[in-house]
Amino acid sequence: MKGDRVEIMIDAGGEGTRTYEVAATRAGRRVEVATRRGVIEVSEVTRTGSPVRTARFMASRVLALVEYPIADGEGPGEHAPVLAPG
């Protein structure tokens, strides 16, 4: 749903850390997280499941992955953070 978002913090080596965000930008889209063969993939997908954009990160570099789902009745600025396992 519009308002879903995922923040990913990675270890950037000598540069410290970097934070990326993938969000559902339009109504009917959602954000999905998948872990495959040492790679964490975060995708914004349409209602039919077609990926709109995808971000891939090496699992060994990911320090934190935080999902901010939008619950029923909440506006886009009223998220409750949920820490995803992994």
Secondary structure as UniProt FT lines:
FT   TURN            2..3
FT   STRAND          5..11
FT   HELIX           13..15
FT   STRAND          17..23
FT   TURN            27..28
FT   STRAND          30..36
FT   TURN            37..38
FT   STRAND          39..45
FT   TURN            47..48
FT   STRAND          51..58
FT   HELIX           59..61
FT   STRAND          62..68
FT   TURN            72..73
FT   TURN            76..77
FT   STRAND          82..83
//
